[in-house]
């Protein structure tokens, strides 16, 4: 497993923001990758498939709720951005938004630079990033 080209630079540009991961991969594998690439510092929580019960895997919001609590504690953020590359990630972001309630807005972004084709999906993201640089621009537009 490797980071897409340009992602390490993007992460360094956004180190002031708390980061988390909700993935269908193993959390220890993700931590190892982030540490190997030297970009683990902004990550406060990583929820892998092994951290969430089988019936509560994505797109169920349980892992996202656990991740948000690990990052922010009892205080709910007003805005989150969830970046993924599958239609299920958009559905996950919408489910997480509903679970967090009206006081929090979850923005769904698809990383199309991974080869994702969101134009074919029934669930549409709020934004599509064609490159890591465009993802950075999307992130910065919410700061």
Rosetta silent file (secondary structure, phi, psi, omega in degrees, C-alpha in Angstrom):
SEQUENCE: XXXXXXXXXXXXXXXXXXXXXXXXXXXXXXXXXXXXXXXXXXXXXXXXXXXXXXXXXXXXXXXXXXXXXXXXXXXXXXXXXXXXXXXXXXXXXXXXXXXXXXXXXXXXXXXXXXXXXXXXXXXXXXXXXXXXXXXXXXXXXXX
SCORE:     score description
SCORE:     0.000 S_00000001
   1 L     0.000  136.820 -179.882    0.000    0.000    0.000 S_00000001
   2 L  -137.960  158.988  173.339    1.297    3.463   -0.940 S_00000001
   3 L   -78.050  147.976  172.778    0.122    7.051   -0.824 S_00000001
   4 L   -66.713  149.529  178.621   -0.939    8.644   -4.090 S_00000001
   5 L   -58.355  131.300  179.414    1.607   11.072   -5.477 S_00000001
   6 L    95.120  -12.073 -177.828    1.084   14.514   -3.945 S_00000001
   7 H   -72.643  -39.764  179.249   -0.793   13.300   -0.846 S_00000001
   8 H   -59.232  -44.045  178.479    2.157   13.658    1.552 S_00000001
   9 H   -63.031  -42.481  177.913    2.551   17.305    0.502 S_00000001
  10 H   -59.569  -47.257 -179.680   -1.193   17.867    0.877 S_00000001
  11 H   -61.808  -39.726  177.604   -1.161   16.374    4.392 S_00000001
  12 H   -63.988  -32.556  178.468    1.783   18.568    5.388 S_00000001
  13 H   -69.994  -21.498 -174.922   -0.206   21.599    4.185 S_00000001
  14 L  -117.317   25.067 -176.159   -3.100   20.676    6.479 S_00000001
  15 L   -65.485  -18.832  179.993   -1.266   19.531    9.631 S_00000001
  16 L   -73.736  -13.570  179.944   -3.001   22.179   11.746 S_00000001
  17 L   -98.867  141.492  176.257   -6.297   20.307   11.310 S_00000001
  18 L   -71.951  137.000 -178.480   -7.079   17.079   13.173 S_00000001
  19 E  -116.586  152.616  172.682   -7.289   14.061   10.864 S_00000001
  20 E  -146.196  163.829  178.301   -8.919   10.659   11.184 S_00000001
  21 E  -131.556  135.343  169.649   -9.416    7.623    8.993 S_00000001
  22 E  -123.199  116.022 -171.209  -12.387    5.288    8.673 S_00000001
  23 L  -141.261  158.853  172.941  -11.451    2.421    6.402 S_00000001
  24 L   -86.947    1.517  174.618  -12.252   -1.119    5.380 S_00000001
  25 L   -90.788  171.212  178.914   -8.512   -1.808    5.736 S_00000001
  26 L   -75.675  133.142 -177.343   -6.754   -2.835    8.939 S_00000001
  27 H   -59.168  -40.381 -178.210   -5.952    0.113   11.238 S_00000001
  28 H   -65.806  -33.376  177.116   -2.422   -1.139   12.025 S_00000001
  29 H   -66.743  -41.144  179.632   -1.618   -1.326    8.301 S_00000001
  30 H   -66.533  -46.000  177.455   -2.796    2.257    7.819 S_00000001
  31 H   -57.361  -44.167 -178.838   -0.803    3.516   10.832 S_00000001
  32 H   -61.318  -42.595  178.080    2.310    1.763    9.494 S_00000001
  33 H   -62.323  -47.960 -178.515    1.897    3.394    6.075 S_00000001
  34 H   -62.531  -41.056  177.935    1.387    6.866    7.545 S_00000001
  35 H   -66.433  -43.990  179.430    4.420    6.482    9.825 S_00000001
  36 H   -59.607  -37.018 -178.908    6.583    5.110    6.997 S_00000001
  37 L   -85.660   -4.882  178.177    5.619    8.108    4.838 S_00000001
  38 L    72.551   29.164 -177.175    6.206   10.558    7.710 S_00000001
  39 L  -124.701   20.501 -175.017    2.656   11.936    7.667 S_00000001
  40 L   -79.992  -17.923 -172.949    1.151   10.363   10.804 S_00000001
  41 L   -53.728  -47.124 -177.052    1.339   13.465   13.049 S_00000001
  42 L   -75.727   -6.588 -176.083   -2.060   15.046   12.234 S_00000001
  43 E   -86.040  121.957 -178.491   -3.909   11.723   12.580 S_00000001
  44 E  -103.833  -16.447 -179.329   -5.677   11.373   15.910 S_00000001
  45 E  -158.053  139.133  172.401   -7.758    8.287   15.155 S_00000001
  46 E  -133.080  121.091  178.402   -7.836    5.453   12.662 S_00000001
  47 E  -109.649  113.905  177.018  -10.791    3.109   12.580 S_00000001
  48 L  -100.935  178.752 -178.852  -10.243   -0.031   10.520 S_00000001
  49 H   -59.500  -29.994 -177.484  -12.582   -2.892    9.748 S_00000001
  50 H   -79.552   -3.754  178.878  -11.303   -4.718   12.828 S_00000001
  51 H   -98.729   -5.091 -175.258  -12.402   -1.850   15.114 S_00000001
  52 L  -128.791  136.208  179.055  -16.066   -2.036   14.143 S_00000001
  53 L   -60.788  151.768 -174.613  -18.477   -4.926   14.541 S_00000001
  54 H   -51.008  -44.777 -178.941  -19.480   -6.740   11.356 S_00000001
  55 H   -75.038   -4.750 -178.173  -23.016   -5.376   11.172 S_00000001
  56 H  -118.810   23.557  175.356  -21.737   -1.832   11.676 S_00000001
  57 L   -71.439  161.174  176.632  -19.161   -1.636    8.876 S_00000001
  58 L   -53.391  138.565   17.884  -19.342    1.249    6.405 S_00000001
  59 L   -90.004    6.335  174.217  -21.656    2.665    5.215 S_00000001
  60 L   -59.357  141.439 -174.531  -23.056    2.343    8.764 S_00000001
  61 L   -79.813   -0.648 -173.090  -21.872    5.444   10.697 S_00000001
  62 H   -54.549  -48.129  179.647  -20.607    3.571   13.817 S_00000001
  63 H   -63.207  -36.948  177.260  -16.914    3.723   12.887 S_00000001
  64 H   -65.757  -40.711  177.381  -17.238    7.386   11.991 S_00000001
  65 H   -63.903  -40.611  177.513  -18.884    8.162   15.318 S_00000001
  66 H   -64.362  -41.066  179.957  -16.079    6.349   17.149 S_00000001
  67 H   -64.871  -46.063  179.129  -13.478    8.257   15.142 S_00000001
  68 H   -60.800  -43.128  179.169  -15.142   11.626   15.812 S_00000001
  69 H   -64.925  -39.377  178.677  -15.329   10.868   19.530 S_00000001
  70 H   -64.610  -33.307 -178.964  -11.655    9.830   19.621 S_00000001
  71 H   -82.593  -46.596 -169.919  -10.661   13.098   17.951 S_00000001
  72 H  -108.945   -6.980 -175.926  -13.034   15.594   19.567 S_00000001
  73 L    69.647 -145.848 -178.173  -14.279   13.907   22.740 S_00000001
  74 L   -72.823  -20.265 -179.026  -17.813   14.820   23.766 S_00000001
  75 L   -76.727  124.734 -179.917  -17.658   18.097   21.822 S_00000001
  76 L   -88.152  136.046  176.714  -19.132   17.677   18.352 S_00000001
  77 L   -72.023  156.788  178.091  -17.466   19.498   15.461 S_00000001
  78 L   -83.171  -23.441 -176.395  -19.571   21.868   13.375 S_00000001
  79 E  -151.460  136.754  175.773  -18.065   20.597   10.140 S_00000001
  80 E  -131.364  155.326  173.052  -16.232   17.490    8.926 S_00000001
  81 E  -122.834  127.959  176.311  -14.913   16.450    5.572 S_00000001
  82 E  -113.745  122.636 -176.294  -14.947   12.790    4.572 S_00000001
  83 E  -111.436  125.692  179.921  -12.795   11.900    1.587 S_00000001
  84 E  -146.026 -178.903 -178.853  -13.274    8.567   -0.126 S_00000001
  85 L  -134.328   20.664  176.775  -13.153    6.842   -3.454 S_00000001
  86 L  -134.023  156.332  176.072  -16.254    4.645   -3.499 S_00000001
  87 H   -58.950  -35.541  177.507  -19.970    5.313   -3.687 S_00000001
  88 H   -61.102  -27.136  177.157  -20.206    3.658   -0.265 S_00000001
  89 H   -70.140  -35.932  176.038  -17.983    6.426    1.104 S_00000001
  90 H   -66.497  -44.183  177.980  -20.520    9.035   -0.010 S_00000001
  91 H   -62.004  -40.734  176.868  -23.274    6.999    1.621 S_00000001
  92 H   -59.805  -45.886  179.267  -21.119    6.703    4.761 S_00000001
  93 H   -60.892  -41.677  179.004  -20.653   10.495    4.870 S_00000001
  94 H   -66.067  -41.509  178.433  -24.415   11.029    4.525 S_00000001
  95 H   -65.866  -39.435  178.089  -25.141    8.461    7.270 S_00000001
  96 H   -64.964  -41.725  177.907  -22.530   10.041    9.544 S_00000001
  97 H   -58.070  -45.684  179.939  -24.047   13.466    8.916 S_00000001
  98 H   -64.922  -41.473 -178.564  -27.464   12.171    9.939 S_00000001
  99 H   -67.666  -33.220 -179.232  -26.064   10.431   13.035 S_00000001
 100 H   -78.421  -21.071  176.143  -24.205   13.561   14.179 S_00000001
 101 L    93.665  178.191 -172.451  -27.320   15.693   13.861 S_00000001
 102 L   -66.870  -19.026 -177.761  -28.172   19.101   12.513 S_00000001
 103 L   -80.510   -5.400 -178.870  -25.325   20.880   14.335 S_00000001
 104 L  -128.858  132.954  177.244  -22.662   19.152   12.205 S_00000001
 105 E  -107.483  121.193  176.827  -22.225   19.248    8.443 S_00000001
 106 E  -101.882  118.594 -178.469  -20.325   16.324    6.862 S_00000001
 107 E   -94.111  124.559  179.848  -18.935   17.214    3.447 S_00000001
 108 E   -95.671  123.190  178.727  -18.464   14.244    1.097 S_00000001
 109 E  -123.466  132.416  176.185  -15.498   14.468   -1.265 S_00000001
 110 E  -101.260  130.687  177.379  -14.571   11.833   -3.828 S_00000001
 111 E   -88.296   86.276 -177.232  -10.908   11.364   -4.672 S_00000001
 112 H   -70.438  -17.255  177.788  -11.294   10.731   -8.403 S_00000001
 113 H   -65.590   -9.916  176.625   -7.498   10.675   -8.832 S_00000001
 114 H   -83.872   -6.897 -175.672   -7.732    7.113   -7.461 S_00000001
 115 L   104.776    0.145  178.869   -9.634    6.041  -10.567 S_00000001
 116 L   -63.566  147.764 -179.867  -13.075    6.525   -9.010 S_00000001
 117 L  -124.860   72.839 -175.152  -15.888    7.388  -11.423 S_00000001
 118 H   -63.648  -21.189  178.913  -18.486    9.246   -9.336 S_00000001
 119 H   -62.465  -16.724  179.455  -20.406   10.425  -12.394 S_00000001
 120 H   -95.022   -3.666 -173.439  -21.755    6.849  -12.590 S_00000001
 121 L   -88.633  150.663  173.364  -22.913    6.698   -8.975 S_00000001
 122 L   -74.103  -42.941  177.509  -26.424    7.119   -7.636 S_00000001
 123 L   -86.717  121.681 -177.943  -25.091    8.843   -4.491 S_00000001
 124 L  -103.543  138.383  176.820  -23.206   11.987   -5.483 S_00000001
 125 L   -74.982  168.062  174.918  -20.495   13.674   -3.384 S_00000001
 126 L   -73.854  -31.290 -179.366  -20.459   17.365   -2.583 S_00000001
 127 E  -144.361  153.098  173.557  -17.118   17.707   -4.382 S_00000001
 128 E  -122.498  126.698  177.735  -14.916   15.672   -6.706 S_00000001
 129 E  -104.145  116.153 -179.871  -11.135   16.048   -6.494 S_00000001
 130 L   -83.948  -20.595  179.075   -9.393   15.083   -9.732 S_00000001
 131 L  -142.718  160.326  173.519   -5.912   15.666   -8.281 S_00000001
 132 H   -58.318  -33.380  178.518   -4.412   16.006   -4.810 S_00000001
 133 H   -65.523  -39.513  177.812   -3.939   19.720   -5.579 S_00000001
 134 H   -69.298  -30.974  174.748   -7.658   20.104   -6.302 S_00000001
 135 H   -64.381  -42.208  177.312   -8.359   18.263   -3.034 S_00000001
 136 H   -60.192  -43.322  178.530   -6.197   20.802   -1.216 S_00000001
 137 H   -61.963  -40.313  177.947   -8.166   23.630   -2.853 S_00000001
 138 H   -62.917  -47.270  179.696  -11.451   22.047   -1.780 S_00000001
 139 H   -59.665  -47.070 -177.562  -10.192   21.676    1.797 S_00000001
 140 H   -65.310  -25.392  179.720   -8.902   25.229    1.914 S_00000001
 141 L   -68.864  -14.675  179.402  -12.236   26.588    0.669 S_00000001
 142 L  -102.182   -1.285 -179.367  -13.776   25.479    3.989 S_00000001
 143 L   -85.799    0.000    0.000  -11.129   27.019    6.241 S_00000001
